[in-house]
Amino acid sequence: MTKSAKLPKNWSYEETVTKIEATVTRLEQGELPLAAVFEEFELAVQQLQQCESFLQARQEQVDLLIETLDESI
């Protein structure tokens, strides 16, 4: 996912992290059929990419705000 990729409407970082944690728990239990393991893993990777994109965008906002603050001092 690129920095400019849009997140789904009503997307929540916290909810996505909770979903990822639940997926990891299911995978660690080892009770899923192999096909389900790959599907769950693929979804978790997509969710991690969304989180990374979100955090990267917020870091850029913080950097810009700090830069603006430094210029005004």
C-alpha positions as CSV (number, residue, x, y, z in Angstrom):
1,M,0.0,0.0,0.0
2,T,1.4,3.4,-0.9
3,K,1.4,6.5,1.2
4,S,-1.4,7.9,-1.0
5,A,-3.6,4.9,-0.7
6,K,-6.9,5.6,0.9
7,L,-8.2,3.7,3.8
8,P,-11.7,2.2,3.8
9,K,-14.4,4.5,5.1
10,N,-14.8,4.3,8.9
11,W,-11.4,2.6,9.2
12,S,-10.0,2.5,12.7
13,Y,-6.4,1.8,13.6
14,E,-7.4,0.4,17.0
15,E,-10.0,-2.0,15.5
16,T,-7.6,-3.1,12.8
17,V,-4.9,-3.9,15.4
18,T,-7.5,-5.9,17.4
19,K,-8.4,-7.9,14.3
20,I,-4.7,-8.6,13.6
21,E,-4.2,-9.8,17.1
22,A,-7.2,-12.1,16.9
23,T,-5.9,-13.5,13.6
24,V,-2.5,-14.2,15.1
25,T,-4.2,-16.0,18.0
26,R,-6.2,-18.2,15.6
27,L,-3.1,-18.9,13.6
28,E,-1.0,-19.8,16.7
29,Q,-3.7,-22.3,17.8
30,G,-3.0,-24.3,14.7
31,E,-6.6,-25.5,14.3
32,L,-7.4,-23.9,11.0
33,P,-7.3,-25.8,7.7
34,L,-4.3,-24.9,5.6
35,A,-6.4,-22.9,3.0
36,A,-7.8,-20.8,5.9
37,V,-4.4,-20.2,7.3
38,F,-3.3,-18.6,4.0
39,E,-6.5,-16.5,3.7
40,E,-6.1,-15.3,7.3
41,F,-2.4,-14.5,6.8
42,E,-3.1,-12.6,3.6
43,L,-5.8,-10.5,5.3
44,A,-3.5,-9.8,8.3
45,V,-0.8,-8.6,5.9
46,Q,-3.2,-6.3,4.2
47,Q,-4.4,-4.9,7.6
48,L,-0.7,-4.4,8.6
49,Q,-0.1,-2.5,5.4
50,Q,-3.1,-0.3,6.2
51,C,-1.7,0.4,9.7
52,E,1.7,1.2,8.3
53,S,0.1,3.6,5.8
54,F,-1.9,5.3,8.5
55,L,1.1,5.7,10.8
56,Q,3.3,7.0,8.0
57,A,0.7,9.6,7.0
58,R,0.4,10.7,10.6
59,Q,4.2,10.9,11.0
60,E,4.3,13.2,8.0
61,Q,1.6,15.4,9.5
62,V,3.6,15.6,12.8
63,D,6.8,16.4,10.9
64,L,5.1,19.2,9.0
65,L,3.6,20.7,12.2
66,I,6.9,20.6,13.9
67,E,8.6,22.3,10.9
68,T,5.8,24.9,10.9
69,L,6.3,25.5,14.6
70,D,10.1,25.8,14.2
71,E,9.6,28.4,11.5
72,S,7.3,30.5,13.6
73,I,9.6,30.7,16.6
